[in-house]
Amino acid sequence: MNTYTKFQKHLQTELADIQSAGLYKQERIIVSPQGAAIRVSTGQEVLNFCANNYLGLSDNQELIQAAKDAMDSRGFGMSSVRFICGTQDIHKELEAAIAKFFKTEDTILYAACFDANGGVFEPLLTDQDAIISDSLNHASIIDGVRLCKAVRYRYANADMADLEKQLKLAQSQRFRLIVTDGVFSMDGNVAPLDKIYELAQKYGAMVMTDESHSAGVVGKTGKGTPELFNLEGKIDIITGTLGKAFGGAIGGFTTGRKEITDMLRQRSRPYLFSNSIPPSVAGAGIKMFEMMERNNELQDTLHENTAYFVEKMKAAGFDIKPTQSSICAVMLYDAKLSQDMAAKLLDEGIYVTGFYYPVVPKDLARIRVQISAGHKKEHLDKCIAAFTKTGKELGILK
Ligand SMILES: *Cc1c(COP(=O)(O)O)cnc(C)c1O
């Protein structure tokens, strides 16, 4: 057998294992723009309740136009990393707009938030320092921490007694950084940033939040968990994405203290060694933050939609995890049931995803519903009706 034949057999066995465990991921092909209603390759029209399109901006005409305008005036691609010849005036403008939005000192753009998190720890902290990380933090934070030599501490999800314990253990290090997701994507709960901040003050730690699921969504004007807890301007490092609520294209950022972003521009590897975001994305991003300044209509609609959905689903008899975001976890507690229900809902024209072990703890299988400002009342009603019908068919509801 030649080398690849052996490796091929190995992969085939592993892939078969993934398949038999029911964990094989299949891509669903969409043939329309992303939106509240989408068309899939089978020709079926479905209502989409599993996109991170929280503000309904993925197919927004004003953003599409801004992207086209930027392409006309600044071209298609940059063919460079930022510091060589990949920075246009609009990249600087977008960074300034992000800093203004979050009330921070400066911003550095990345190709994605995965890169922002991958490149934030290693340039700032050494083996003399400590990172204290929530156990449910996003994979990109986990990977970023792995690339850094700082001593690692982990606390149970949003567990402040455990965080305090870890902070005490971390007193022997030079600098401490607490890092947390703003919103945790499986339950939709927010990090208790007020208490985290208090503990940080008490034990001499800096605070970093990843606002990927919360920026645009959480807080009256969508400024994320720092707004929710009245901590704007006080968080040392905020990372986030342009790939969710903010139009959903691509792009990530780190925003916060000036010296921190300065140092990242000197040493952050995904910034130094990876391409600039294209002009179309920068131009549309600037327009998007302009829209955020105009009013809070999208946030108001999103918050109303989410409250409406949760209330009606609870009234129908479903068990929904308390949410402070637009992620609603409909708890079913059984892996197979979550798959069967998601399949039946798709037949009813409702596209949602079932999650089960190992993505969520054993016996905590659920269907995750993501509400958008782009959903109309009739979309929400159709979703609730489909859940109720299939819930009865599967014996979940009486
Ligand atoms: C989605 C997400 C990311 C990754 O963002 P991209 O811009 O898509 O790379 C990072 N962190 C959290 C918490 C996320 O939810």
The ligand as an SDF file (V2000), in Angstrom:
LIG
                    3D

 15 15  0  0  0  0  0  0  0  0999 V2000
  -18.9140   33.5730   15.5400 C   0  0  0  0  0  0  0  0  0  0  0  0
  -17.9620   33.8050   16.6280 C   0  0  0  0  0  0  0  0  0  0  0  0
  -16.6060   34.0310   16.3720 C   0  0  0  0  0  0  0  0  0  0  0  0
  -16.0280   33.9270   14.9830 C   0  0  0  0  0  0  0  0  0  0  0  0
  -16.3670   35.0320   14.2290 O   0  0  0  0  0  0  0  0  0  0  0  0
  -15.9290   35.0730   12.6820 P   0  0  0  0  0  0  0  0  0  0  0  0
  -15.8620   36.5060   12.3570 O   0  0  0  0  0  0  0  0  0  0  0  0
  -16.9840   34.3200   11.9380 O   0  0  0  0  0  0  0  0  0  0  0  0
  -14.6070   34.3910   12.5980 O   0  0  0  0  0  0  0  0  0  0  0  0
  -15.7780   34.3190   17.4310 C   0  0  0  0  0  0  0  0  0  0  0  0
  -16.2440   34.3660   18.6940 N   0  0  0  0  0  0  0  0  0  0  0  0
  -17.5370   34.1260   18.9800 C   0  0  0  0  0  0  0  0  0  0  0  0
  -18.0070   34.2010   20.3930 C   0  0  0  0  0  0  0  0  0  0  0  0
  -18.4270   33.8270   17.9590 C   0  0  0  0  0  0  0  0  0  0  0  0
  -19.7040   33.5820   18.2540 O   0  0  0  0  0  0  0  0  0  0  0  0
  1  2  1  0
  2  3  1  0
  2 14  2  0
  3  4  1  0
  3 10  2  0
  4  5  1  0
  5  6  1  0
  6  7  2  0
  6  8  1  0
  6  9  1  0
 10 11  1  0
 11 12  2  0
 12 13  1  0
 12 14  1  0
 14 15  1  0
M  END
$$$$
